[in-house]
Amino acid sequence: MHIDIDPNAGFCFGVTNAINKAETEIAASGRLLCLGEMVHNHEETNRLAQLGMTTISYSDFQSMRDTTVLLRAHGEPPQTYETARKNNINIIDATCPIVLRLHKLIQANALAHPQAQTVIYGKKDHAEVVGLVGQVHGNAIVISSEEQIAAIPTDRDIMLYSQTTMNSHKYNEIAEAIKQRLQQANPGASLSKFDTVCKSVSQREQKLSDYAKSHDTILFVAGANSSNGKYLYNTCLQANPRTNYITCTDDLVPQMIIDAETIGITGATSTPKWLLQQVADKAAKITDNKK
């Protein structure tokens, strides 16, 4: 029996950076307010809460004065910073640098091409997308499938971006479908597609598929509400039908790893390494008890 943890699993840089900033502030002041859920992982948010972090909503944020608030890696629209300025809220900005660069790109292109339509491929209510749309004051169309392309006007040029954590192959397919629609409806209009999928996310897919194929059984660890987790889980499942989605050690039952000679443990970009290790430890205990 061999059990190992995927070396490519765990927090992406943006999330790691945000958590490091949170822990530093908590160590200094004993407490911290975070606007929105830090990561879509209940186990990690519980750990941070025990350290002294409190998650607040946007309505909470708007009514606060003279305090300090951390902005998570997902990024925020300009209105959040304006509220902070008006209410004398000190911001600890933990926005992922890749997302920040995307914010600036969208703003710059909107200024340079004011007549063009901004289109974002992503999940409409996702925190990152809310921040992206805010860069053009809400004047963006968000799509998540080819079926929604019909909502995009064809009487003007289009500036196309992707949420940083979306599937790069799907993004390319979306771009091609938009291009063909423009060529048919208005050959004079142009599509400008920007490569905004995070490289660490796009490269992770193939590595994850290879990892899943190299083990008898996969334990995929992610939060129940993690969209990235659900997507990467399906990547694993396609490569290895014996892939099990679990959120914590309590979900791991012996039937998942019965008769497996090699067990691989991996997870989403919002899954902490310490949780992967806990799952590995429990899997080892289960296999030891079977001997």
Secondary structure by P-SEA (a helix, b strand, c coil): ccccccccccccaaaaaaaaaaaaaaaacccccccccccccaaaaaaaaaabbbbbcaaaaaacccbbbbbccccccaaaaaaaaaacccccccccaaaaaaaaaaaaaaaacccbbbbbccccccaaaaaaaacccccbbbbccccccccccccbbbbbbccccccaaaaaaaaaaaaaaaaaccccbbbbbbccccaaaaaaaaaaaaaaaaccccbbbbccccaaaaaaaaaaaaacccbbbbcccccccccccccccbbbbcccccccaaaaaaaaaaaaaaaaaac
